[in-house]
Amino acid sequence: MNWLLLLKLIDNNYVIVQGGANIVPTQEYDKVLPTTERIARQIDKVDFDGENLKIKEGEKLLTVDELNNLNNTEKMDISNVNTKVYDIQ
């Protein structure tokens, strides 16, 4: 699998917009970085300074096994989720 980070340059800082496997970009990005599954699944915990990925202060990356064992519904922020189901009228 090809794990990637998609980044945009905003105010001279790279912001990780999306991470995942076999991503098909739907917009323009300023940088695409190949990475590992461990990082691509935890993009909120890392930053890119233009040359290196770094773990944000106070964060700890979980292993892939730990990520697989998480109860994802407890960790997900669903406060902004659109609950409307779209169908053809």
HUGI-V430954 format. One record per run of one state. SS is the DSSP state (@ for helix, = for strand, . for the rest). FROM is the first residue (numbers start at 1). TO is the last residue. Records with the same first field share a line. If there is no record, write none. Layout:
SS=FROM-TO ; FROM-TO
//
This chain:
.=1-2 ; 11-12 ; 22-30 ; 36-36 ; 41-42 ; 49-52 ; 56-63 ; 70-71 ; 76-89
==3-10 ; 13-21 ; 31-35 ; 46-48 ; 53-55
@=37-40 ; 43-45 ; 64-69 ; 72-75
//
